[in-house]
Amino acid sequence: MTSPAPDRDRPLRPSRALGLAVLACALLCLGQIRVDHSWGDDFAAYLMQARSIATGTVADEVARSRFTVEHSFAGLGPATYPWGVPLLLAPVVRVFGVEPFPAKTIGIASLCAFVLAFASLSRRLLGGWEAVAIAATMGIAPWYVGATNAIASDLPFLAVS
C-alpha cells in the first residue's frame, strides 16, 4: 500500500492558483497604500455618511449636508451620496473612527472580490487556467491597484457589477 503523495508533488490546480493570485493582489494593494489621503473628491461625504450609520445619526447628517448644499454656490453636490459605499465603510468607521488608511481596505476587499468573481464567471467561457490568468492580470493591473489608495465607489461598484 502506498501513502498519498505529499502536497509538493501535486500539481498546482487553478483554484489554488486563484487563491494565490488573490493573496498577491491583496498584498500588493496593502503595500502601496499611503497613510495620507488626497483631499479632493467625494470621500469625505462617504465617511460622514458612514459615521452617521455607525452612530445612528443618519437624519442629523442628512440635515447638516442638506443645509450645506442649500447654502452654498450652485453645483456643490448632492445632499447625500448613494448609501452603498457608506454602508460598507460603516463597520470600519465604527471600529477605527474616521481614518483614511483603514477605510481604504474596502477598496482592497472589493478588488479581491472582483478577481474571485471574474475568474469564477470566466471559467464558464474559458478553461480554468485561462480564467485564473486573466483575473490575476486584472488583480495586479496598475490602475486597479492604484485605485485602492482612494476612498471611492469605483472598486465596490466593479465588484458588485
C-alpha positions as CSV (number, residue, x, y, z in Angstrom):
1,M,0.0,0.0,0.0
2,T,1.4,3.4,-1.0
3,S,0.9,6.6,1.0
4,P,-0.6,9.6,-0.6
5,A,1.9,12.0,-2.3
6,P,2.9,15.0,-0.3
7,D,1.4,18.4,-1.3
8,R,4.7,19.4,-3.0
9,D,4.2,16.5,-5.5
10,R,0.7,17.5,-6.5
11,P,0.3,19.8,-9.5
12,L,-0.9,23.3,-8.9
13,R,-4.7,23.5,-9.6
14,P,-6.4,26.5,-11.0
15,S,-8.4,27.0,-7.7
16,R,-5.1,27.1,-5.7
17,A,-3.6,29.4,-8.2
18,L,-6.6,31.7,-7.9
19,G,-6.2,31.8,-4.2
20,L,-2.5,32.7,-4.6
21,A,-3.5,35.4,-7.1
22,V,-6.0,37.0,-4.7
23,L,-3.4,36.9,-1.9
24,A,-0.8,38.5,-4.2
25,C,-3.4,41.2,-5.2
26,A,-4.2,42.0,-1.6
27,L,-0.6,42.2,-0.5
28,L,0.3,44.3,-3.5
29,C,-2.5,46.7,-2.7
30,L,-1.7,46.9,1.0
31,G,1.9,47.6,0.2
32,Q,1.1,50.6,-1.9
33,I,-1.5,52.3,0.3
34,R,-0.4,55.6,1.8
35,V,-1.5,56.7,5.3
36,D,-2.3,60.2,3.9
37,H,-5.1,60.9,1.5
38,S,-5.8,63.3,-1.3
39,W,-8.4,65.8,-0.1
40,G,-10.2,66.1,-3.4
41,D,-13.3,64.1,-4.4
42,D,-16.3,62.8,-2.6
43,F,-14.7,60.6,0.0
44,A,-15.5,63.0,2.9
45,A,-19.2,62.6,2.3
46,Y,-18.8,58.8,2.2
47,L,-17.0,58.9,5.6
48,M,-19.5,61.3,7.2
49,Q,-22.4,59.2,6.0
50,A,-20.7,56.0,7.2
51,R,-20.1,57.7,10.6
52,S,-23.8,58.6,10.8
53,I,-24.8,54.9,10.1
54,A,-22.3,53.7,12.7
55,T,-23.6,56.1,15.3
56,G,-27.3,56.1,14.5
57,T,-27.4,59.8,13.5
58,V,-28.4,59.4,9.8
59,A,-31.2,62.0,10.0
60,D,-28.8,64.6,11.6
61,E,-26.2,64.0,8.9
62,V,-28.7,64.3,6.1
63,A,-30.0,67.6,7.6
64,R,-26.4,69.0,8.0
65,S,-25.5,68.0,4.5
66,R,-28.7,69.4,3.0
67,F,-28.1,72.7,4.8
68,T,-24.6,72.9,3.4
69,V,-25.7,72.2,-0.1
70,E,-28.6,74.7,0.0
71,H,-26.5,77.5,1.4
72,S,-23.5,77.1,-0.9
73,F,-22.9,78.0,-4.5
74,A,-24.8,76.0,-7.2
75,G,-23.2,72.8,-8.2
76,L,-21.6,71.9,-4.9
77,G,-23.0,68.3,-4.9
78,P,-25.9,66.3,-3.7
79,A,-27.1,66.4,-0.1
80,T,-26.2,62.7,0.2
81,Y,-24.5,60.2,-2.0
82,P,-25.8,56.7,-2.7
83,W,-25.6,54.7,0.5
84,G,-23.8,51.6,-0.8
85,V,-20.2,52.7,0.0
86,P,-21.1,54.3,3.3
87,L,-22.8,51.0,4.3
88,L,-19.5,49.2,3.5
89,L,-17.5,51.8,5.4
90,A,-19.7,51.9,8.5
91,P,-18.2,48.9,10.3
92,V,-14.7,50.2,9.6
93,V,-15.6,53.7,10.9
94,R,-17.2,52.2,13.9
95,V,-14.0,50.3,14.8
96,F,-11.3,52.7,13.7
97,G,-13.1,56.1,13.5
98,V,-12.8,58.4,10.5
99,E,-9.3,57.3,9.4
100,P,-8.3,57.1,5.8
101,F,-6.0,54.0,6.0
102,P,-8.5,51.5,7.4
103,A,-11.2,52.9,5.1
104,K,-9.1,52.1,2.1
105,T,-9.3,48.4,2.9
106,I,-12.8,48.4,1.5
107,G,-11.3,49.0,-1.9
108,I,-8.8,46.2,-1.5
109,A,-11.6,43.8,-0.4
110,S,-13.7,44.9,-3.3
111,L,-10.8,44.3,-5.8
112,C,-10.2,40.8,-4.4
113,A,-13.9,40.0,-4.6
114,F,-13.9,41.2,-8.2
115,V,-10.9,39.0,-9.0
116,L,-12.7,35.9,-7.5
117,A,-16.0,36.7,-9.2
118,F,-14.4,37.4,-12.5
119,A,-12.4,34.2,-12.5
120,S,-15.5,32.2,-11.5
121,L,-17.6,33.6,-14.2
122,S,-14.9,33.4,-16.8
123,R,-14.4,29.7,-16.1
124,R,-17.6,29.0,-17.9
125,L,-16.4,30.5,-21.1
126,L,-12.7,29.7,-20.8
127,G,-10.7,26.9,-19.2
128,G,-9.7,27.1,-15.5
129,W,-6.2,28.3,-16.2
130,E,-7.2,30.9,-18.7
131,A,-9.7,32.4,-16.3
132,V,-7.2,32.5,-13.5
133,A,-4.6,34.1,-15.7
134,I,-7.0,36.9,-16.9
135,A,-8.4,37.5,-13.4
136,A,-4.9,37.6,-11.9
137,T,-3.7,40.1,-14.5
138,M,-6.6,42.3,-13.7
139,G,-5.9,42.0,-9.9
140,I,-2.4,43.3,-10.4
141,A,-3.1,45.9,-13.1
142,P,-1.7,49.3,-12.0
143,W,-5.0,51.2,-12.4
144,Y,-6.9,48.8,-10.2
145,V,-4.1,48.6,-7.6
146,G,-3.7,52.4,-7.6
147,A,-7.5,52.8,-7.2
148,T,-7.3,51.1,-3.8
149,N,-5.4,54.1,-2.5
150,A,-8.6,56.1,-2.6
151,I,-11.9,56.0,-0.7
152,A,-14.2,55.9,-3.7
153,S,-17.1,53.9,-5.2
154,D,-15.2,52.7,-8.2
155,L,-14.0,49.3,-6.9
156,P,-17.0,48.4,-4.8
157,F,-19.2,49.1,-7.9
158,L,-16.8,47.0,-10.1
159,A,-17.1,44.1,-7.6
160,V,-20.9,44.3,-7.5
161,S,-21.4,44.7,-11.2
